[in-house]
Amino acid sequence: MAIFSAATILETKELVDGYGFRLPLNSDMIHKVGQWMANERLCCPFFTFKMIVSEELWIELSGTEAVKSLIESDVVGLIRSRDFPTMDVLQATYEAVTGTG
C-alpha cells in the first residue's frame, strides 16, 4: 500500500506553514512513512517532515510560504483530484529524473 493513495489519505488539514495528512494507523504504514521521509528529505530538503503517532497517524509537511504553496498545488491538489499516479508512472519518473532508466 502506497503512502499517498485514495485508500490511505483519510483526512487532510491545513497548518499555518503546511499540511497534515492522516493515514491508517498500523505498523506497516508507520514503517513506510519513516522510509518515505528518509528518502524524500534527500530530494526535498526544503520540507520539514513530522510524523505523529498516537491514537492516529499523521504526516505533517511544512516549510516557508513558498513550500506551503508547493504542497498545496502538488500534494493536496493530487489528493483532492484522487488521480494518483501508478507505480509504473512513478518508477518511470524517478528513472528519468535520476538517469537510472
C-alpha positions as CSV (number, residue, x, y, z in Angstrom):
1,M,0.0,0.0,0.0
2,A,1.4,3.4,-1.0
3,I,1.6,6.3,1.4
4,F,-0.3,8.8,-0.8
5,S,-3.3,7.0,-2.4
6,A,-7.0,7.1,-2.4
7,A,-7.1,4.3,0.2
8,T,-4.6,5.9,2.6
9,I,-5.3,9.6,2.9
10,L,-8.1,9.6,5.5
11,E,-8.0,13.3,6.3
12,T,-6.1,16.4,5.3
13,K,-5.7,19.5,7.5
14,E,-4.2,22.9,6.7
15,L,-1.5,24.1,9.1
16,V,0.0,27.5,9.5
17,D,3.1,26.6,7.5
18,G,2.0,23.4,5.6
19,Y,-0.4,20.5,5.6
20,G,-1.1,17.4,7.7
21,F,-2.3,14.1,6.3
22,R,-3.9,11.4,8.4
23,L,-3.1,7.8,7.4
24,P,-4.1,4.3,8.6
25,L,-2.5,3.6,11.9
26,N,-0.6,0.3,11.6
27,S,3.0,-0.9,11.9
28,D,3.4,-1.3,8.2
29,M,2.3,2.2,7.5
30,I,4.5,3.7,10.2
31,H,7.5,1.9,8.7
32,K,6.6,3.1,5.2
33,V,6.2,6.7,6.4
34,G,9.7,6.5,8.0
35,Q,11.3,5.2,4.8
36,W,9.4,7.8,2.7
37,M,10.6,10.6,4.9
38,A,14.2,9.4,4.9
39,N,14.2,9.3,1.1
40,E,12.1,12.4,0.4
41,R,14.4,14.6,2.6
42,L,17.2,13.8,0.1
43,C,15.5,15.4,-2.8
44,C,13.4,18.0,-0.9
45,P,15.5,19.4,1.9
46,F,13.2,22.5,1.9
47,F,10.4,20.4,3.5
48,T,10.1,20.0,7.3
49,F,8.8,16.5,8.0
50,K,7.0,15.4,11.1
51,M,5.4,12.0,11.9
52,I,2.9,12.0,14.8
53,V,1.9,8.6,16.2
54,S,-0.6,8.4,18.9
55,E,-4.2,7.3,18.6
56,E,-3.9,8.4,14.9
57,L,-1.0,8.5,12.4
58,W,-0.3,11.9,10.9
59,I,2.4,13.2,8.5
60,E,3.0,16.9,8.6
61,L,4.8,18.6,5.7
62,S,5.7,22.2,6.2
63,G,8.2,25.0,5.4
64,T,8.2,28.5,4.0
65,E,5.2,30.2,2.4
66,A,6.5,29.0,-1.0
67,V,6.9,25.5,0.3
68,K,3.3,25.5,1.6
69,S,2.1,26.7,-1.8
70,L,4.1,23.8,-3.4
71,I,2.5,21.3,-1.0
72,E,-0.9,22.7,-1.8
73,S,-0.6,22.6,-5.6
74,D,1.3,19.3,-5.9
75,V,0.3,17.1,-2.9
76,V,-3.1,18.5,-1.8
77,G,-4.2,19.0,-5.4
78,L,-3.4,15.4,-6.2
79,I,-5.3,14.2,-3.1
80,R,-8.3,16.3,-3.9
81,S,-8.4,15.0,-7.5
82,R,-7.9,11.4,-6.3
83,D,-5.9,10.9,-9.5
84,F,-2.9,9.2,-8.0
85,P,-0.1,8.0,-10.4
86,T,0.5,4.3,-10.7
87,M,3.8,2.7,-9.5
88,D,4.9,2.3,-13.2
89,V,4.5,6.1,-13.7
90,L,6.3,6.9,-10.5
91,Q,9.2,4.5,-11.4
92,A,9.5,6.0,-14.9
93,T,9.6,9.5,-13.5
94,Y,12.2,8.5,-11.0
95,E,14.4,6.9,-13.6
96,A,14.0,9.9,-15.9
97,V,15.0,12.3,-13.1
98,T,17.9,10.3,-11.8
99,G,19.1,9.0,-15.2
100,T,18.9,5.4,-13.9
101,G,16.5,4.1,-16.5
